[in-house]
């Protein structure tokens, strides 16, 4: 791994969809049913808070969840998201008629479901994700014989704008890590934990979910490696540098023992009450540390992941090595960070070159 910052850093396939504008042309195409009616009958906005569906639909969702977990090997986070979207879609179907059958799920209903979300102000990224999730669901319904033809094959959705991620500058990253280190100088357990959170996220570029899922047994301090269980339950080993190792040692010797309870298990990082750290707590820590750095962008844990990848590439790391470290299934995802580096290069050139 490239020696950067005191050793700290150790597109979907296109389908022949119909025009996107069709989603927004007529929000009620394929049947009536307002958002108000949906909330009234199904207990929540756009189906997300559905209290109950008919038993056959509930059983269907249970089977779909089992397919996602076992057949598709999806993470629990992904399963929850996909099931939430499928439940929302089934609730939308149910508002059309109490006797609705899943066989009535067609392109018009898929479009009206998305149009209803759009009318509520859903972001383009949300719409794109919901459409993708719906296509996965209808493909499964077709494969299992519940639909004779897959309407999702012709479902369009607004393309999510692929924006350049916000990243910390090199000096800002150093200042953020130094601030966390200073805060942990008195060996307060929470401060020691917070330092390890930001050090590990920046040193390794792992996802926040991967960070929260780490167990003590996943850490090899002798070789400075952590074993990470990523998306699709794919395991990889990621190195970390000296500062992260120092933060790890202080947390394990002084911080974790002070917070651990009988319910802590083997979780590496703990909350104030001794339970495994959750993603919300990790986001709060990163926001508080980074927001104290003058001029730093407002970033979440994923921003430290972006920063780690960008600084690795700027330091000369090979793109395929960065892909492996980040756990990207596709090189196209990793290549986004080369665009970040190019944009930063352009900015420096514009500011520094006399003929820019």
C-alpha positions as CSV (number, residue, x, y, z in Angstrom):
1,X,0.0,0.0,0.0
2,X,1.1,3.5,-0.8
3,X,2.7,5.4,2.1
4,X,0.3,8.4,2.4
5,X,-0.3,10.6,5.4
6,X,1.9,9.0,8.0
7,X,0.9,5.5,6.7
8,X,-2.8,6.3,7.5
9,X,-4.1,5.0,4.3
10,X,-2.8,1.7,4.3
11,X,-23.0,1.3,-13.9
12,X,-25.7,-0.7,-14.2
13,X,-26.0,-2.6,-17.6
14,X,-28.2,-0.7,-20.0
15,X,-31.6,-2.3,-20.9
16,X,-34.0,-1.4,-23.6
17,X,-36.4,0.5,-21.3
18,X,-39.2,2.7,-22.5
19,X,-38.8,6.5,-22.4
20,X,-38.3,7.8,-18.9
21,X,-40.8,10.6,-19.4
22,X,-43.6,8.1,-19.5
23,X,-43.3,7.7,-15.7
24,X,-44.3,11.3,-15.1
25,X,-46.8,11.7,-18.0
26,X,-49.8,10.4,-16.1
27,X,-49.4,9.5,-12.4
28,X,-52.7,7.5,-12.4
29,X,-52.1,5.4,-15.5
30,X,-53.0,1.9,-14.7
31,X,-55.7,2.7,-12.1
32,X,-56.8,5.1,-9.4
33,X,-55.7,5.4,-5.9
34,X,-54.2,8.5,-4.2
35,X,-51.3,8.8,-1.8
36,X,-53.9,9.7,0.9
37,X,-55.9,6.5,0.2
38,X,-52.7,4.5,0.3
39,X,-51.8,5.9,3.7
40,X,-55.3,5.3,5.0
41,X,-55.5,1.7,3.9
42,X,-52.0,0.6,4.3
43,X,-50.8,2.6,7.3
44,X,-48.0,4.6,5.9
45,X,-46.6,7.0,3.3
46,X,-45.9,5.3,-0.1
47,X,-46.4,1.9,1.6
48,X,-43.2,2.3,3.7
49,X,-45.2,2.1,6.9
50,X,-47.6,-0.7,5.8
51,X,-49.0,-2.3,8.9
52,X,-50.6,-5.4,7.1
53,X,-51.3,-6.8,3.7
54,X,-53.5,-9.9,2.9
55,X,-52.0,-13.1,4.1
56,X,-51.1,-14.3,0.6
57,X,-49.1,-11.1,-0.1
58,X,-47.4,-11.3,3.3
59,X,-46.4,-14.9,2.5
60,X,-45.1,-13.7,-0.9
61,X,-42.9,-11.1,0.7
62,X,-41.6,-13.6,3.2
63,X,-40.6,-16.0,0.4
64,X,-39.0,-13.1,-1.6
65,X,-36.9,-12.1,1.5
66,X,-35.7,-15.7,1.8
67,X,-34.8,-15.7,-1.9
68,X,-32.8,-12.5,-1.5
69,X,-30.9,-13.8,1.6
70,X,-30.2,-17.3,0.4
71,X,-30.6,-17.3,-3.4
72,X,-29.0,-13.9,-4.1
73,X,-26.8,-13.8,-1.0
74,X,-27.8,-10.1,-0.3
75,X,-26.8,-8.3,2.9
76,X,-29.4,-7.8,5.6
77,X,-29.3,-4.0,4.8
78,X,-30.1,-4.7,1.1
79,X,-32.8,-7.2,2.0
80,X,-34.6,-4.7,4.2
81,X,-34.4,-2.1,1.4
82,X,-35.7,-4.4,-1.3
83,X,-38.4,-5.8,0.9
84,X,-39.5,-2.3,1.8
85,X,-39.8,-1.4,-1.8
86,X,-41.7,-4.6,-2.6
87,X,-44.0,-4.0,0.3
88,X,-44.6,-0.5,-1.0
89,X,-45.4,-1.7,-4.4
90,X,-47.8,-4.4,-3.1
91,X,-49.5,-1.8,-1.0
92,X,-49.9,0.3,-4.1
93,X,-51.4,-2.7,-5.9
94,X,-53.7,-3.4,-2.9
95,X,-55.1,0.2,-3.0
96,X,-56.5,-0.5,-6.5
97,X,-58.7,-3.3,-5.2
98,X,-59.0,-5.4,-2.0
99,X,-59.2,-8.4,-4.3
100,X,-56.0,-7.5,-6.2
101,X,-53.8,-10.4,-7.3
102,X,-50.1,-10.2,-7.9
103,X,-51.0,-11.2,-11.5
104,X,-52.4,-7.8,-12.0
105,X,-49.0,-6.2,-11.6
106,X,-48.3,-4.7,-15.0
107,X,-46.3,-1.8,-16.5
108,X,-49.0,0.7,-15.9
109,X,-49.1,-0.1,-12.2
110,X,-45.3,0.1,-11.9
111,X,-45.4,3.5,-13.6
112,X,-48.2,4.8,-11.4
113,X,-46.3,3.7,-8.3
114,X,-43.2,5.6,-9.4
115,X,-45.3,8.6,-10.5
116,X,-46.8,8.7,-7.0
117,X,-43.4,8.8,-5.5
118,X,-42.3,11.5,-7.9
119,X,-45.3,13.6,-7.0
120,X,-44.2,13.5,-3.4
121,X,-40.9,15.0,-4.4
122,X,-38.7,11.9,-4.4
123,X,-35.1,12.6,-5.6
124,X,-33.9,11.2,-8.9
125,X,-31.5,8.9,-7.1
126,X,-34.4,7.5,-5.0
127,X,-36.6,7.0,-8.0
128,X,-33.7,5.2,-9.9
129,X,-33.1,2.9,-6.9
130,X,-36.9,2.1,-6.5
131,X,-37.2,1.3,-10.2
132,X,-34.1,-1.0,-10.0
133,X,-35.6,-2.7,-6.9
134,X,-39.0,-3.1,-8.6
135,X,-37.3,-4.8,-11.6
136,X,-35.5,-7.2,-9.3
137,X,-38.9,-8.1,-7.7
138,X,-40.8,-8.5,-11.0
139,X,-38.0,-10.6,-12.4
140,X,-38.3,-13.0,-9.4
141,X,-42.1,-13.0,-9.8
142,X,-41.7,-14.0,-13.4
143,X,-39.0,-16.6,-12.7
144,X,-41.3,-18.3,-10.1
145,X,-44.3,-18.4,-12.5
146,X,-46.4,-15.8,-10.7
147,X,-46.2,-13.5,-13.7
148,X,-46.4,-14.7,-17.3
149,X,-44.3,-11.8,-18.6
150,X,-41.9,-9.4,-16.8
151,X,-43.3,-5.8,-16.9
152,X,-40.1,-4.6,-15.3
153,X,-38.2,-5.1,-18.5
154,X,-39.9,-2.1,-19.9
155,X,-39.9,0.1,-16.8
156,X,-37.9,3.3,-17.2
157,X,-36.7,5.6,-14.4
158,X,-34.9,8.9,-14.3
159,X,-31.2,8.4,-14.5
160,X,-29.4,9.2,-11.3
161,X,-26.9,12.0,-11.7
162,X,-23.4,10.6,-11.1
163,X,-21.9,13.5,-9.2
164,X,-18.4,13.7,-8.0
165,X,-18.2,12.8,-4.3
166,X,-17.1,15.4,-1.7
167,X,-13.7,14.5,-0.4
168,X,-11.3,16.0,2.2
169,X,-8.1,17.6,1.0
170,X,-4.9,15.9,2.2
171,X,-4.2,18.5,4.8
172,X,-7.8,18.5,6.0
173,X,-7.6,14.7,6.4
174,X,-4.5,15.0,8.5
175,X,-6.1,17.7,10.7
176,X,-9.2,15.6,11.2
177,X,-7.1,12.6,12.3
178,X,-5.0,14.8,14.6
179,X,-8.1,16.3,16.1
180,X,-9.4,12.9,17.0
181,X,-6.1,11.9,18.4
182,X,-5.9,15.0,20.6
183,X,-9.4,14.3,21.8
184,X,-8.4,10.8,22.9
185,X,-5.3,12.0,24.8
186,X,-7.0,11.6,28.2
187,X,-8.0,8.0,27.5
188,X,-11.8,8.7,27.7
189,X,-13.4,5.5,26.4
190,X,-15.7,7.3,24.0
191,X,-12.9,9.5,22.6
192,X,-10.7,6.5,22.1
193,X,-13.5,4.8,20.2
194,X,-14.2,7.9,18.1
195,X,-10.5,8.2,17.1
196,X,-10.5,4.5,16.0
197,X,-13.6,5.1,14.0
198,X,-12.2,7.9,11.9
199,X,-8.7,6.4,11.7
200,X,-10.1,3.0,10.4
201,X,-12.5,4.6,7.9
202,X,-9.8,6.7,6.4
203,X,-7.0,4.2,6.7
204,X,-8.9,1.4,5.0
205,X,-11.7,3.0,3.0
206,X,-14.2,0.4,4.3
207,X,-17.9,1.1,4.3
208,X,-19.6,2.2,7.5
209,X,-21.6,-1.0,7.6
210,X,-18.4,-3.0,7.3
211,X,-16.9,-1.0,10.1
212,X,-19.8,-1.6,12.4
213,X,-19.8,-5.3,11.6
214,X,-16.1,-5.9,12.6
215,X,-15.4,-8.3,15.4
216,X,-12.2,-8.4,17.5
217,X,-11.2,-11.6,15.7
218,X,-11.3,-9.8,12.4
219,X,-8.2,-7.7,13.4
220,X,-4.7,-9.0,12.8
221,X,-2.5,-6.4,14.4
222,X,0.7,-8.3,13.8
223,X,0.2,-8.0,10.0
224,X,-1.9,-4.8,10.3
225,X,-4.9,-6.4,8.4
226,X,-8.6,-6.4,9.0
227,X,-10.9,-9.0,7.6
228,X,-14.0,-7.4,6.1
229,X,-17.3,-9.0,5.1
230,X,-18.5,-6.8,2.2
231,X,-21.5,-6.7,-0.1
232,X,-22.7,-10.1,-1.2
233,X,-21.0,-11.6,1.9
234,X,-17.6,-11.4,0.0
235,X,-14.7,-11.4,2.3
236,X,-11.5,-9.4,1.8
237,X,-8.5,-8.4,3.8
238,X,-7.6,-4.7,4.0
239,X,-4.3,-3.3,5.5
240,X,-4.1,-0.3,7.8
241,X,-1.2,1.9,8.9
242,X,0.7,2.8,12.1
243,X,-1.7,5.6,13.4
244,X,-4.7,3.3,13.0
245,X,-2.8,0.5,14.8
246,X,-2.0,2.8,17.6
247,X,-5.6,3.9,17.9
248,X,-6.6,0.2,17.8
249,X,-4.2,-0.7,20.6
250,X,-5.4,2.1,22.9
251,X,-9.0,1.3,22.3
252,X,-8.6,-2.5,23.0
253,X,-6.5,-1.9,26.1
254,X,-8.3,1.2,27.6
255,X,-11.5,2.0,25.8
256,X,-13.3,-1.2,25.0
257,X,-12.9,-2.8,28.5
258,X,-14.5,0.2,30.1
259,X,-17.6,0.0,27.9
260,X,-18.0,-3.8,27.4
261,X,-20.9,-5.6,29.0
262,X,-22.1,-9.2,29.0
263,X,-24.1,-8.3,25.8
264,X,-21.1,-6.9,23.9
265,X,-20.1,-10.3,22.4
266,X,-17.0,-10.0,20.1
267,X,-18.0,-6.7,18.5
268,X,-14.9,-4.5,18.0
269,X,-16.6,-1.2,18.3
270,X,-19.2,-0.5,21.0
271,X,-21.8,2.2,21.9
272,X,-22.1,3.9,25.2
273,X,-24.2,1.1,26.6
274,X,-21.9,-1.7,25.5
275,X,-23.8,-2.9,22.4
276,X,-22.3,-3.1,19.0
277,X,-21.8,0.3,17.4
278,X,-24.5,1.1,14.8
279,X,-24.2,3.1,11.6
280,X,-26.1,6.1,12.9
281,X,-23.6,6.5,15.8
282,X,-20.7,6.2,13.4
283,X,-22.1,8.9,11.2
284,X,-22.5,11.3,14.1
285,X,-18.9,10.7,15.1
286,X,-17.5,11.5,11.7
287,X,-19.7,14.6,11.3
288,X,-18.6,16.0,14.6
289,X,-14.9,15.4,13.9
290,X,-14.8,16.7,10.4
291,X,-17.1,19.7,11.0
292,X,-14.6,21.1,13.4
293,X,-12.0,21.4,10.6
294,X,-12.0,24.8,8.9
295,X,-13.1,24.7,5.3
296,X,-13.8,21.0,5.3
297,X,-16.8,19.8,3.4
298,X,-19.7,18.2,5.3
299,X,-19.2,14.5,4.9
300,X,-20.4,11.3,6.3
301,X,-18.4,8.0,6.8
302,X,-18.7,7.4,3.0
303,X,-16.9,10.7,2.5
304,X,-13.8,9.3,4.3
305,X,-14.0,6.3,2.0
306,X,-14.1,8.6,-1.0
307,X,-11.2,10.5,0.5
308,X,-9.1,7.4,1.1
309,X,-9.6,6.2,-2.5
310,X,-8.9,9.6,-4.0
311,X,-5.7,10.1,-2.0
312,X,-4.5,6.6,-2.8
313,X,-4.9,7.3,-6.5
314,X,-3.2,10.7,-6.2
315,X,-0.4,8.9,-4.4
316,X,0.1,6.6,-7.4
317,X,-1.8,3.5,-6.3
318,X,-2.9,1.2,-9.1
319,X,-6.6,1.4,-10.0
320,X,-7.1,-2.4,-9.6
321,X,-5.5,-2.3,-6.2
322,X,-7.9,0.4,-5.1
323,X,-10.8,-1.6,-6.5
324,X,-9.7,-4.6,-4.4
325,X,-9.2,-2.5,-1.2
326,X,-12.7,-0.9,-1.6
327,X,-14.4,-4.2,-2.4
328,X,-15.9,-2.8,-5.7
329,X,-17.4,-5.6,-7.9
330,X,-17.0,-3.4,-11.0
331,X,-14.0,-1.3,-12.1
332,X,-16.5,1.3,-13.4
333,X,-17.3,2.2,-9.8
334,X,-13.7,2.7,-8.8
335,X,-13.0,4.8,-11.9
336,X,-15.3,7.4,-10.5
337,X,-12.4,8.3,-8.2
338,X,-10.1,9.0,-11.1
339,X,-12.6,11.6,-12.2
340,X,-12.3,13.2,-8.8
341,X,-8.5,13.3,-9.1
342,X,-8.8,14.8,-12.6
343,X,-11.1,17.5,-11.4
344,X,-8.7,18.4,-8.5
345,X,-5.8,18.4,-11.0
346,X,-7.7,20.8,-13.2
347,X,-8.4,23.1,-10.2
348,X,-4.8,23.2,-9.2
349,X,-3.7,23.8,-12.8
350,X,-6.2,26.7,-13.2
351,X,-4.9,28.3,-10.0
352,X,-1.2,27.8,-10.5
353,X,-0.5,27.8,-14.2
354,X,0.2,31.3,-15.7
355,X,-1.4,30.3,-19.0
356,X,-4.4,28.5,-17.6
